[in-house]
Amino acid sequence: MWLTMLSMMSGATCYALFLGHATNLVQSLDSSRRQYREKVKQVEEYMAYRKLPRDMRQRITEYFGHRYQGKFFDEEL
């Protein structure tokens, strides 16, 4: 009985560790896009703080989209 419970607990622990590592791997694969989104969010918050006109905000957002093309680093060499 105790051996069964011990094996179930160790199996559940291994499964949780596997899921955690797999999730971390998937997130690290999209690091450049995540950094880009964080930077754009910071810029948008700054523009709202400074109360920039709507057309200027749109131009700045379009610039970032064009400049970085959705990624912060060019990972395709």
Summary of the structure (lengths in Angstrom):
residues: 77
radius of gyration: 21.8
end to end distance: 56.9
largest distance: 70.0
contacts: 156
relative contact order: 0.10
helix: 82%
strand: 0%
